[in-house]
Amino acid sequence: MLGLPYESSAASLVFGVAVATVALAEVWIRVRTRRSEGTRHDPGSRLPIAVSMGLGVLGAVEASARWPGGTLPWPWVWFLAGVGATAAGLTLRIAAVRTLGRWFTTDVRIAADQRVVTSGPYRWVRHPSYTGLLLELAGIGLMLTDWLSLLSAVAAPLPALLWRIRIEERALTAGLGSAYIEYAESRSRLLPRVW
């Protein structure tokens, strides 16, 4: 069993739809942002991110199914919070992609005409797409109503995302210069006023 709410077929359906929606959104982002213009600065971070996301979700499901000691009290509260977190993360990630438009890519590229974008979710953080992705994954972990599932869903892809952030920031600093440096000095990376 996947935690107490999953004794309900409706909860199982909602969980399945949420995971499928996140996966389809990632495919949509990849297809929508595929381009070859601009200088590529990515040494191959996309695959580790994808693999670690899959392993994190798989680990979350396994933890919920096999380790009853991590079950959170009031499972329906956590389940509904997870649905909300997943929806909020998906909304934020798509808003970040749409705000950057043609400059958003799934591999790190800097276009010759690229500029610093400070609108939309980029008003608050430098990497709202990754904030949204982590929120989606946290939501999936919460829907499993197990603290170990939450930890697995978020912690597995975190090192790959932090590596990717360093790659992106070096590329953006090199490609956009002082404009990006000024922008970066006034905004946190993932969480406003935290980091």
Residue pairs with C-beta under 8 A, 6 or more apart in sequence:
1 7
1 65
2 12
2 15
2 61
2 64
2 65
2 144
3 64
3 71
3 75
3 79
3 144
3 145
3 146
3 149
4 71
4 75
4 76
4 145
5 11
5 75
5 76
5 79
5 143
5 145
6 12
6 15
6 64
11 79
11 143
14 79
14 83
14 143
15 140
15 143
15 144
18 82
18 83
18 86
18 139
18 140
18 143
19 57
19 140
21 86
21 90
22 86
22 90
22 136
22 140
25 90
25 93
25 94
26 50
29 93
29 94
29 97
29 104
29 106
30 106
32 97
33 97
33 104
33 105
33 106
34 105
34 106
35 102
35 105
35 109
37 109
37 111
38 105
38 109
38 110
38 111
38 112
38 114
39 109
39 110
39 175
40 107
40 108
40 109
41 108
41 109
41 110
41 167
41 168
41 170
41 171
41 174
41 175
42 107
42 108
42 109
42 167
43 167
45 107
45 108
45 160
45 163
45 164
45 167
46 106
46 107
48 160
48 163
49 157
49 160
49 161
49 164
52 156
52 157
52 159
52 160
53 133
53 137
53 156
53 157
55 156
56 137
56 152
56 153
56 154
56 155
56 156
56 157
57 137
57 140
57 153
59 149
59 152
59 153
59 156
60 140
60 141
60 144
60 146
60 148
60 149
60 150
60 152
60 153
61 144
61 149
63 70
63 144
63 146
63 148
63 149
63 152
64 70
64 144
64 145
64 146
64 148
64 149
67 146
67 148
70 146
70 147
70 148
70 149
71 145
71 146
72 78
72 145
72 146
72 147
75 145
78 142
78 143
78 145
79 142
79 143
79 145
81 139
81 142
82 138
82 139
82 140
82 141
82 142
82 143
82 144
82 145
83 139
83 143
84 139
85 135
85 136
85 138
85 139
85 142
86 135
86 136
86 139
86 140
86 143
87 139
88 132
88 135
88 139
89 131
89 132
89 133
89 134
89 135
89 136
89 137
89 138
89 139
90 132
90 136
91 132
92 121
92 128
92 129
92 131
92 132
92 135
93 128
93 129
93 132
93 133
93 136
94 132
95 120
95 121
95 128
95 132
96 104
96 120
96 121
96 122
96 128
96 129
96 132
97 104
97 129
98 120
99 117
99 119
99 120
99 121
99 122
100 117
100 122
102 111
103 111
103 114
103 117
104 129
108 164
108 167
108 168
108 171
110 171
110 172
110 174
110 175
110 176
114 175
114 176
115 176
115 179
116 176
116 179
116 180
116 183
118 183
120 128
121 128
121 131
121 132
122 128
122 187
124 187
124 192
125 131
125 187
125 188
125 189
125 190
125 191
125 192
126 169
126 183
126 184
126 187
126 188
126 189
127 165
127 168
127 189
127 190
130 161
130 164
130 165
130 190
131 190
131 191
133 157
133 161
134 154
134 157
134 158
134 161
134 190
137 153
137 154
137 157
138 150
138 153
138 154
140 153
141 149
141 150
141 151
141 152
141 153
141 154
142 149
142 150
144 150
144 153
165 189
165 190
169 184
172 180
172 184
173 180
173 181
173 184
188 194
188 195
189 195
